[in-house]
Amino acid sequence: MKMLRKYTYFLLVTPTLIYLIMFWFVPLLNVLTISFTERDTYIIGNPVYVGFKNYFRIASDYVSTIRNTILFPLAAAFIDLLVGFPLAYLLVRRKVLFTNLIRASLIFPYFGDIYVSYGLWNMFLPGGLFDYFYEITGISYREILYRPQAVIMGFSIFTLPFMVLYASSSLVEIDETIEHAALTLGATPVKTFFKVVLPLAAPGVIAGFIACFGWNLGGYLIPLLLGGVESSNVMTVRIVELSLRIHEYGVASALAIVLIAITIFSTYLTFKITKALE
């Protein structure tokens, strides 16, 4: 009977294992292999292996690209924390008008960043929603768009719902009577928030912060449309440019492997930190 149950479990997970191997491990292994080859030699069927040459090139020529890829999402995650946690608190603890509508709108990042990137791009272009603002202030749209700040703003808008969702899930678990007890014992609302609510909600807040950071690591359209030539210098844009325009598939694959490694590490960090704080 035990043997039958064991084989039954194995048969049940077999389709999942096949799916992961075929569509995750095999493509990843393929990208890793290409990262050790010269230019497009692997693609044309005559691979020339160059060892870690492409990775050494990344370490020398793409330092600013890796820096932007990390700093832009990190700054956006801080903005999400500052804006998203108070919003989550209001949605959980206070009666806010159109609460259900706000919560329903929090799923929009799952549809992709095209809505944020294209929408903001059109709003700030001449003839867009802010055209009247340009006329009054004399500011050019180029002073707002095509800068690092525009990319960070786009990232923060895109991932704000994740911070709200993660923080809300932690706040729901906190008994409201704990806050009332702190207020009764003489703590001010501000002190109660920072000394009681925030520490108890820390696992959700940290998970939300790293989720916002990790989600934006793979952002492509936001830096491409809002960043211009200089501020779109992030790994996702460079990978597409190197592979499709310059045919430097080796370097592009090496960049992809580095990006995957950063993403996996940030996800692992999320699990470790949230587990330690529980």
C-alpha positions in Angstrom: 0.0 0.0 0.0 2.8 2.4 0.9 4.6 1.6 -2.4 1.4 2.3 -4.3 1.0 5.6 -2.6 4.6 6.5 -3.2 4.3 5.9 -7.0 0.9 7.7 -7.0 2.6 10.9 -5.6 5.4 10.5 -8.1 3.0 10.2 -11.0 1.1 13.3 -9.8 4.2 15.5 -9.7 5.7 14.1 -12.9 3.9 16.6 -15.3 5.1 19.5 -13.1 8.7 18.2 -13.2 8.6 17.8 -17.0 7.2 21.3 -17.4 9.9 22.8 -15.1 12.7 20.9 -16.9 11.5 21.7 -20.4 10.5 25.3 -20.0 12.7 26.5 -17.2 15.9 24.5 -16.7 16.5 23.7 -20.3 16.1 27.3 -21.5 18.2 28.6 -18.6 20.9 26.0 -19.4 20.8 27.1 -23.0 21.3 30.8 -22.1 24.1 29.8 -19.7 25.8 27.9 -22.5 25.5 30.8 -25.0 27.1 33.2 -22.4 30.3 31.3 -22.8 30.4 31.7 -26.6 31.6 34.4 -29.0 29.0 36.8 -30.5 26.4 34.8 -32.5 28.6 31.7 -33.2 26.2 29.5 -31.1 23.1 30.8 -32.9 24.6 30.1 -36.4 25.5 26.5 -35.3 29.3 26.9 -35.1 29.9 27.9 -31.4 33.3 29.3 -30.5 33.7 29.0 -26.7 35.5 31.9 -25.0 35.2 30.9 -21.3 34.4 33.8 -19.0 35.4 36.5 -21.5 31.8 37.8 -21.8 31.5 38.1 -18.0 34.8 39.9 -17.8 33.5 42.3 -20.4 30.4 42.9 -18.3 32.5 43.7 -15.3 34.4 46.3 -17.2 31.9 47.8 -19.7 28.5 47.4 -18.1 29.1 48.5 -14.5 26.8 51.6 -15.0 24.2 49.3 -16.5 24.2 46.9 -13.5 24.2 49.9 -11.1 21.2 51.5 -12.8 19.4 48.1 -12.8 19.8 47.9 -9.1 19.4 51.5 -8.0 16.3 52.4 -10.0 14.2 49.6 -8.6 15.7 50.2 -5.1 14.7 53.9 -5.1 11.2 52.9 -6.5 10.8 50.4 -3.6 11.6 53.1 -1.1 8.9 55.3 -2.6 6.4 52.4 -2.6 7.2 51.8 1.1 6.6 55.5 2.0 3.4 55.7 0.0 2.1 52.2 0.1 2.2 51.3 3.8 0.1 54.3 4.9 -2.4 53.5 2.2 -2.5 49.9 3.3 -3.1 51.0 6.9 -6.0 53.2 5.8 -7.6 50.4 3.7 -7.4 48.0 6.6 -8.1 50.2 9.6 -10.2 53.0 8.3 -13.4 53.2 6.2 -12.2 54.7 3.0 -14.5 55.7 0.1 -14.5 53.2 -2.8 -12.3 50.8 -0.7 -13.4 47.7 -2.8 -12.7 49.6 -6.0 -9.2 50.5 -4.8 -8.5 47.0 -3.8 -9.7 45.6 -7.1 -7.4 48.1 -9.0 -4.4 46.7 -7.2 -4.2 43.8 -9.6 -3.3 45.9 -12.6 0.5 45.3 -12.5 -0.2 41.7 -13.4 -1.3 42.9 -16.8 2.2 44.2 -17.5 4.0 47.6 -17.4 2.8 48.8 -20.8 -0.2 50.6 -19.3 2.0 52.6 -16.9 4.9 53.3 -19.3 2.8 54.2 -22.3 0.3 56.2 -20.3 2.9 58.3 -18.5 4.8 58.8 -21.7 1.8 60.2 -23.4 0.8 62.3 -20.4 4.2 64.1 -20.3 4.7 64.5 -24.0 3.8 67.8 -25.7 0.0 67.9 -26.3 -0.5 65.5 -23.4 -2.2 66.1 -20.1 0.6 68.3 -18.7 0.9 70.5 -21.8 -0.8 73.4 -20.0 1.6 73.0 -17.1 4.5 73.4 -19.5 3.0 76.6 -20.9 2.6 78.1 -17.4 6.0 77.2 -16.0 8.1 77.3 -19.1 9.5 73.9 -18.3 10.3 71.6 -21.2 8.9 68.1 -21.2 12.5 66.9 -21.6 13.2 68.2 -18.1 10.7 65.6 -16.8 10.9 62.8 -19.2 14.0 60.9 -20.3 15.6 61.2 -16.8 16.4 58.6 -14.1 13.6 60.3 -12.0 11.0 59.4 -14.7 12.1 55.8 -14.7 12.0 55.6 -10.9 8.5 57.2 -10.8 7.3 54.8 -13.4 8.7 51.8 -11.5 7.1 53.0 -8.2 3.7 53.5 -9.8 3.9 50.1 -11.4 4.8 48.2 -8.2 2.9 50.2 -5.6 0.0 47.7 -5.5 2.5 45.0 -4.4 3.5 47.0 -1.4 -0.1 47.7 -0.5 -1.1 44.0 -0.8 1.9 42.6 1.2 1.5 45.3 3.9 -2.3 44.8 4.1 -1.8 41.0 4.6 0.4 41.7 7.6 -1.9 44.5 9.0 -5.0 42.2 8.9 -3.2 39.8 11.2 -2.6 42.4 13.9 -5.3 42.6 16.5 -6.7 46.2 16.6 -7.1 46.0 20.4 -3.3 46.1 20.7 -3.3 49.6 19.2 -6.1 50.6 21.5 -4.2 49.2 24.5 -1.1 51.3 23.5 -3.2 54.4 23.2 -4.8 53.7 26.6 -1.4 53.3 28.2 -0.5 56.8 27.1 1.2 56.3 23.7 0.5 58.9 21.1 -1.0 57.7 17.7 2.4 58.4 16.1 4.3 56.5 18.7 1.8 53.6 18.5 2.3 53.5 14.7 6.1 53.3 14.9 6.5 51.3 18.1 3.6 48.8 17.8 2.1 48.6 14.3 5.2 48.9 12.1 7.3 46.2 14.0 4.4 43.8 13.9 3.8 44.4 10.2 7.6 44.2 9.4 7.5 40.8 7.7 4.8 42.0 5.2 6.6 45.3 4.7 10.0 43.8 4.0 8.4 41.2 1.7 6.6 43.9 -0.1 9.8 46.0 -0.4 11.8 43.2 -1.9 8.9 42.1 -4.1 8.7 45.7 -5.6 12.5 45.7 -6.1 12.5 42.2 -7.7 9.6 42.9 -9.9 11.2 46.0 -11.3 14.5 44.3 -12.0 12.9 42.8 -15.1 11.2 46.0 -16.2 11.7 46.8 -19.9 9.1 49.2 -21.3 9.2 51.7 -18.4 13.0 52.5 -18.8 12.7 52.2 -22.6 9.9 54.7 -23.0 10.5 57.0 -20.0 14.3 56.8 -19.7 15.5 58.0 -23.1 19.0 57.2 -24.3 20.9 57.6 -21.1 18.4 56.6 -18.4 17.3 53.4 -20.3 20.7 52.0 -19.6 19.5 49.0 -17.7 20.1 45.3 -18.2 16.8 44.4 -19.8 17.1 47.1 -22.5 20.8 46.3 -23.1 20.0 42.5 -23.5 17.5 43.2 -26.2 19.8 45.7 -27.9 22.8 43.4 -27.8 20.9 40.4 -29.1 18.6 41.9 -31.7 20.5 44.9 -33.0 24.2 44.1 -32.5 24.0 40.2 -32.5 26.2 40.0 -29.4 24.4 37.0 -28.1 27.2 35.9 -25.9 27.4 39.2 -23.9 23.6 39.4 -23.9 23.3 36.0 -22.4 25.9 36.7 -19.8 23.9 39.8 -18.8 20.8 37.7 -18.6 22.4 35.2 -16.3 23.6 38.0 -14.0 20.1 39.5 -14.0 18.6 36.1 -13.1 21.1 35.6 -10.3 20.2 39.0 -8.8 16.5 38.2 -9.1 16.9 34.8 -7.5 19.0 36.2 -4.7 16.4 38.9 -3.9 13.6 36.3 -3.8 15.7 34.1 -1.5 16.4 37.1 0.7 12.6 37.8 0.9 12.0 34.3 2.2 14.8 34.3 4.7 14.0 37.7 6.2 10.3 37.2 6.5 10.8 33.8 8.1 13.3 35.3 10.6 10.8 38.0 11.5 7.8 35.7 12.0 
